[in-house]
Amino acid sequence: MKPQKIILAVAGIVIVTLFFSFDLQRFLTLAALKANRQTLLDYYAAHRLIMVAGFMTIYIVQTALSLPGAAILSLTAGAIFGPLMGTVYAIIAATTGATLAFLVTRYLLRDAVLNRFGSRLEGMNRELEQRGFSYLLFLRLVPLFPFFLINLAAGLTRLPLRTFFLGTLLGIIPGGFVYVNAGASLATIDSLSGVVSPRVLGSFALLGLFALIPVLYNKYKQKYGVNA
């Protein structure tokens, strides 16, 4: 392994170790967000640029290293920055972090990820290699698999980086907006499970089916020999 890769791998291990050793996850809870919202708003009012940069950095690192807390960070974006700009910041940060996780898996952790999640990733890997953008968009729109697991799976395939980036960016906008918008009305939220209703999940599923139309059509052509 090249020295640069070793340095990156060690840095990632150190950050993950510190995160769990100091129990930093306690700050990424709904109760902690509600308790500290006003403090965060006051700091944002006085230091807007630093707050935005700090938030996005934390979100990117969390996503890149597959740490817990993505849902709380999305709620935080809405609670501090409002529905519109909160969605912009959260989507950019989540997409950037996911892309970094994709690259880390592809170039640093391939063997480790295969050993840990190989059986769970087999079907997803096959579809990503064959269907590319449409299947990735479906996975992002419909939460059948954890967000981090899709990043890992895609990194093990030959899926182009550009396809992964665009599919992730577009696919997480609806879900991201739901969480960020809920964060803007933080006082009405009692639990994370109450953020996404069955009706919203049904809408995501419908969007996902639209994303799969090209895939289903191609399978139909292959099965029945239909010419385009």
N, C-alpha and C positions, 0 to 999 in steps of 0.2 A: 504494500500500500504506500502511495506517495506521501511525503511529509505533510502536504497541505490537507490531504484527506484525514490523516491521523489527527492533526490539530483540530479540524472541524468535528471529528468524532468525539475527541476528548472534551471539547467545549460543550457539545450537546449533552454528554454524560454528566458533566459538572453541573450544568443548569438544571437538568432533571433531578439530580441528586439533591441539590440545594432546595429545589421546589418542595420535595417531599420531606426532606430533613427538617426544614423550618415550618412545615405545615402551612405553606402559603395558600393552599386551597381554601383555608378558612376565610380568606378575603374574597373569594369568588363564590359567595352564596347570596341568596336573595335577601336574607336577614342583614348581612353585612352591607349590601348595596343600599337597602332602605335606611340603615342607621347612618351611613356616611354620605348620602346623596347631597345634602345641603353643603357639606364641607367641600365636596367635589365641585358643586356649582359655584361656590364662592371662589375656589381656586381658578376655575375656568374663566370666570368674569375678570380676574386679575391677570391671568397668564394664558390667553387663548391658544397661542401657537404651541407653547410648551405642553399644554394639556392635550391638544390634538396629536402632537408628535409622540408623546408618552403613551397615550391610549393605543395608538396604532402600532407602536413598537411592541407593547405587551401582547396585543392581539396577534401580531405576526409571529412572535416567539411561541406563544401558546399553541397556535395552529401548526407551525412548522415542526414542533417537537411532540405533537399529539398529546398535549397536557389537558387535564380537565378544565372546564370553565367557559367554553365557547358561548353557551346560551346566556350566561350571566354577563359576559362581555357585550353581547348584542343588546341585552336589556340596558346595560350601562350606557351604551352609545345613545339610545333613545332618551334615557333619563337626563343625560348631560347636554347632548348636542341637538336634541329634537328629532322628529321623525325623518325629515328630509336629509339633513347633513349627517345625522347619525347613521342612516342607511348607507350613504356614500362612503363614510369612513369605515364602517364595519365591513362592507362588501370588498372594498379595496384591500383592507388588511387581511381578511379571511382568504381572499384569492391569492394574495402574495404569499401568505403563510402556507397555504395548500400547495402552491407551486414549489416552494422551498422543500416541503415534505416530499413531494414527488421527485425532486432532483436528488435529495438525500437518499431516498430509498433506491433510486436507480443507480447511483454511483457509489454509495457507501454501505448500505445495509441490505443489499439484495439477499444474501445468504441467510442473514439473521431473520429477516421478515418471512422468507419462505419456510424456515424451520418452525417459526412460531405460528404463522397463520396460513400455511400452504394449502391445507385442505379447505379452508373457508374461502380462499381466494381463487380457487381453480376455475369455477364457473364464471366468475366476474372477469377474470383475466381473459378467458376465451372470448367472451362477448366484446370486451373493450378492444381486443386486437382485431376482431372481425367487423364490428359495427362502429367503432370509433366515437365520433361526436354525438350521434343520436343516442347511443346507449349511455354515454357519460351524462348527457343532459337529463336523461330519464332518471339516472341514479341520484343526481343532484336535486331534482324536483320532487321525487318521491322518496321519503326517508326510509327505504328498506334496509339500508346498511348504514352503520355509523360513518360520519363525515371523514374521520381519520382513516378508516379502513379503505375507503375509496381512494384516498391519496396514496396509500401504500400499494394497493392493487394496481393502480394505473402506473406507478413507478416501475413495476415489474414487467410491464408489457412494452411493446414497441410503439405505443401511442405517442404521436409527435407532441412536443412540448406546447406548441401553439394551439393544438386541438384541446389539450388538457386545460390550458389557461382560459380559452374562450368558453369551453363547455362549463367550466367551474364558475366563471364570472357571470354568465347568463343564467346558469341553473340555480345559483343561490340567491338571486335577487328576490324572488317571491317570499321564500322562507325568511330571509334576512330582514325584509321589510316588516313581516309579521312580528318578529321578536323586537325589533327596534321600535316599532310603533307601540307595542305593548309597554316597552320601557318608558315611553313618554308619559304613560298613565300608570306609573309604578304603584301608586297607592291602591289601585284596584286589583293588583295581582297578589294572590295568596300562596301560589305554588307554581313551579315551572310547568307542571302538567296541565295547568289551566290556561297556559298561553295559547296553545294551538287546539282549537276545537275540532270535533269530528267533521264539521262542515268545511273547515279550512283544509284539513287533511284530504277530504274528498276532492277539493279544488286542485290541490297539488297532484293528486292521482290523475285527474283529468288532463292537466297540463302534461304530465309525464306520458300519458297515452298518445297525445298529439306528437310528442317528441319521438315516439317509437313508430309512428306511421311509416316512415321510410324503411325502417328495419323490417317491419312486418310485411311490407309490400315486396321487398327484395326476397324474403323467405318464401312468399307466395309464388313469385316468379320462378324461383329455383325449384320449388316442389312440383309445380304444374307446367313448367316450361313455357310461361307466358313471355312473349316478346314485348320489349318496351315500345 
